[in-house]
Amino acid sequence: MRRNGRRIQVWTCVAVVAFAAAIVLPVCASRAEAQAAATDLLAKLEFDDGRLGWDSIQLGMSLVQAERKLGVTLALNKGLTGRCPAFVASADRNGLTITVGFASPKPGAKVEWMRVGLEGQEMVASAAQLAAALRGKHTAAEWIRPADQPELAEADDYTPAYAIPGKAPQVVRFVPRESMVLALRTCFD
């Protein structure tokens, strides 16, 4: 009888360990997948010659240059009011919708603002994971505390923005599972 009791204890321990592994391993795997997704997503984020960009489209690039890179003629529409941009256009690039913003509709107008749409992507990374991936690519990225929430901690900021130094100060803002905005700092403040 005693021997059977030990067998039951051993099998109970094995069952508990197997059950715990079945719960813990998928959670750890999903966290690792989310971090990999953030890193993979930000693989196309560029910082070249002091300018932020996405998949070869850069802030400061002219309308004509952006059209050449996107491979389409951009039909500019009246955009945001007040802050940048006044004229916007969207195009698909490698499965993502890229919206670029300009101060004017003239061919020499420069990209001041860019939105990379993440909707429909297998992107499950959190704001913290995106921020870590950004800092992995650009160590000088500095979180911008929202002016209307002076007590807010970076970890609690659902849509964090980060200042990026360069030829002209720039900003990256994440809205997890929705979009990433790259902009000149003058368009952000």
Backbone torsions as a table, in degrees:
resi	resn	phi	psi	omega
1	MET	NA	-42.4	-178.6
2	ARG	-61.6	-39.7	180.0
3	ARG	-63.8	-40.9	178.2
4	ASN	-64.9	-35.7	178.2
5	GLY	-63.0	-40.2	178.1
6	ARG	-68.1	-38.6	177.3
7	ARG	-61.8	-41.4	179.4
8	ILE	-64.1	-41.7	178.3
9	GLN	-62.6	-44.1	179.5
10	VAL	-61.9	-48.0	-179.5
11	TRP	-66.3	-32.4	176.0
12	THR	-65.7	-43.9	178.0
13	CYS	-63.0	-43.1	178.9
14	VAL	-61.4	-43.1	-179.6
15	ALA	-65.0	-41.3	178.9
16	VAL	-64.5	-44.5	178.9
17	VAL	-63.0	-43.8	179.8
18	ALA	-63.8	-41.1	178.6
19	PHE	-63.8	-44.9	179.3
20	ALA	-62.8	-41.8	179.1
21	ALA	-64.4	-37.5	179.5
22	ALA	-64.8	-27.8	179.6
23	ILE	-89.2	-46.9	-173.8
24	VAL	-71.8	-44.7	-175.7
25	LEU	-60.0	-46.2	177.5
26	PRO	-62.7	-35.3	178.1
27	VAL	-64.8	-46.0	178.2
28	CYS	-63.9	-40.7	179.7
29	ALA	-64.6	-41.0	-179.4
30	SER	-67.3	-34.6	175.9
31	ARG	-65.7	-43.0	178.6
32	ALA	-64.6	-39.9	178.2
33	GLU	-64.8	-39.5	179.3
34	ALA	-64.4	-42.1	178.1
35	GLN	-65.2	-41.6	178.2
36	ALA	-64.0	-38.8	178.5
37	ALA	-62.8	-42.0	178.8
38	ALA	-64.1	-45.0	-180.0
39	THR	-64.1	-44.4	178.8
40	ASP	-63.6	-42.1	-179.4
41	LEU	-62.4	-42.4	-177.5
42	LEU	-81.4	2.1	177.9
43	ALA	-61.3	-27.1	-179.1
44	LYS	-93.2	-0.6	175.4
45	LEU	-75.0	127.6	-174.6
46	GLU	-120.8	151.3	171.9
47	PHE	-137.4	93.8	-173.6
48	ASP	-123.7	130.8	178.1
49	ASP	54.5	37.2	176.9
50	GLY	77.8	11.1	-178.8
51	ARG	-125.2	136.9	175.1
52	LEU	-74.6	150.1	176.4
53	GLY	-159.4	170.4	177.8
54	TRP	-134.9	118.3	174.1
55	ASP	51.1	47.6	177.2
56	SER	76.5	4.7	172.3
57	ILE	-100.2	122.3	-173.4
58	GLN	-120.4	151.4	169.1
59	LEU	-62.3	140.4	-179.8
60	GLY	90.2	-7.9	178.3
61	MET	-75.7	144.2	-179.9
62	SER	-73.4	162.7	177.5
63	LEU	-56.1	-45.1	-179.3
64	VAL	-63.8	-42.6	178.3
65	GLN	-63.0	-42.4	179.4
66	ALA	-62.7	-42.1	178.4
67	GLU	-61.4	-41.6	179.3
68	ARG	-63.2	-44.4	-179.5
69	LYS	-66.6	-39.9	-178.8
70	LEU	-78.2	-21.8	179.4
71	GLY	77.2	18.9	179.1
72	VAL	-141.7	158.2	171.4
73	THR	-84.1	126.3	-177.2
74	LEU	-86.6	123.5	176.0
75	ALA	-90.9	101.0	-176.2
76	LEU	-75.5	134.5	176.2
77	ASN	-119.7	153.7	175.1
78	LYS	-56.5	128.6	-174.0
79	GLY	-108.2	-135.0	-178.5
80	LEU	-65.6	151.9	176.6
81	THR	-104.8	155.9	-179.9
82	GLY	83.5	-97.3	179.5
83	ARG	-72.3	172.6	176.7
84	CYS	-59.2	154.2	-11.8
85	PRO	-96.4	160.0	177.7
86	ALA	-89.7	-28.4	-179.1
87	PHE	-130.4	131.9	-176.8
88	VAL	-131.1	157.1	174.2
89	ALA	-151.6	150.2	-180.0
90	SER	-120.5	151.5	176.1
91	ALA	-152.2	152.8	175.4
92	ASP	-85.8	139.0	177.2
93	ARG	-142.8	113.2	178.3
94	ASN	52.1	44.1	175.3
95	GLY	85.6	-0.6	178.5
96	LEU	-118.7	149.4	175.4
97	THR	-89.0	123.5	179.0
98	ILE	-110.1	124.4	175.2
99	THR	-111.3	127.0	180.0
100	VAL	-115.3	147.6	-177.5
101	GLY	-125.8	141.1	-177.3
102	PHE	-130.3	157.0	177.7
103	ALA	-76.9	-25.9	180.0
104	SER	-145.5	166.9	179.4
105	PRO	-88.7	9.3	-177.1
106	LYS	-75.7	149.2	-178.1
107	PRO	-56.6	-29.8	179.9
108	GLY	-86.0	-1.7	179.4
109	ALA	-59.4	146.0	-176.5
110	LYS	-103.9	147.1	175.6
111	VAL	-66.4	119.3	179.0
112	GLU	-107.0	-16.8	-170.8
113	TRP	-154.0	143.2	179.4
114	MET	-146.4	133.4	176.4
115	ARG	-116.2	126.4	176.3
116	VAL	-104.9	112.5	-178.9
117	GLY	-75.9	130.0	179.7
118	LEU	-106.7	0.1	-178.3
119	GLU	-59.4	140.4	177.3
120	GLY	80.9	-4.5	178.5
121	GLN	-86.9	160.0	176.6
122	GLU	-81.8	49.0	-175.1
123	MET	-100.1	111.1	-178.5
124	VAL	-118.7	9.1	-177.1
125	ALA	-69.2	145.2	177.6
126	SER	-82.2	171.2	176.6
127	ALA	-60.2	-39.9	179.9
128	ALA	-64.9	-39.2	179.5
129	GLN	-69.5	-39.0	176.7
130	LEU	-64.3	-41.5	178.8
131	ALA	-62.8	-41.7	178.6
132	ALA	-63.7	-40.8	178.1
133	ALA	-65.4	-39.3	177.9
134	LEU	-62.6	-46.9	-179.8
135	ARG	-66.0	-27.0	175.0
136	GLY	-67.9	-30.4	178.9
137	LYS	-89.6	-33.4	-176.2
138	HIS	-140.3	96.4	-172.5
139	THR	-65.7	-20.2	-178.9
140	ALA	-85.0	1.4	179.0
141	ALA	-60.9	128.3	-177.1
142	GLU	-125.1	126.0	-179.1
143	TRP	-60.5	137.6	177.2
144	ILE	-102.8	113.1	179.2
145	ARG	-69.4	129.8	177.8
146	PRO	-59.4	130.2	-177.1
147	ALA	-61.2	-31.2	-177.8
148	ASP	-86.6	-0.2	178.8
149	GLN	-136.9	70.4	-174.6
150	PRO	-64.3	-20.1	-179.4
151	GLU	-90.9	-7.9	-175.7
152	LEU	-65.4	136.5	175.3
153	ALA	-93.6	152.1	-179.2
154	GLU	-55.4	-41.4	-178.7
155	ALA	-62.4	-22.8	-178.7
156	ASP	-97.0	-2.5	-179.0
157	ASP	-82.6	109.9	-176.6
158	TYR	-72.5	-29.3	179.6
159	THR	-124.4	68.1	-174.1
160	PRO	-69.4	149.7	175.7
161	ALA	-121.6	145.4	-176.6
162	TYR	-130.5	130.2	176.3
163	ALA	-79.2	135.9	178.1
164	ILE	-123.1	117.3	178.2
165	PRO	-71.2	154.0	178.6
166	GLY	179.3	-162.4	177.2
167	LYS	-54.0	-43.5	171.9
168	ALA	-127.6	136.4	179.6
169	PRO	-57.1	139.2	-176.3
170	GLN	-131.6	168.3	-177.3
171	VAL	-137.3	143.4	169.3
172	VAL	-118.3	127.5	176.2
173	ARG	-123.0	132.9	178.5
174	PHE	-105.5	136.1	166.1
175	VAL	-122.3	94.1	-173.5
176	PRO	-50.9	138.5	179.1
177	ARG	66.5	10.6	-179.9
178	GLU	-132.6	-60.9	-175.0
179	SER	-161.8	169.9	171.7
180	MET	-133.9	132.7	179.7
181	VAL	-114.7	132.6	172.7
182	LEU	-112.9	131.4	-177.5
183	ALA	-152.6	156.6	168.6
184	LEU	-65.6	146.2	-177.6
185	ARG	-60.7	-31.8	178.7
186	THR	-64.6	-22.7	177.2
187	CYS	-85.4	-13.3	-174.3
188	PHE	-96.0	-44.9	-173.8
189	ASP	-62.4	NA	NA
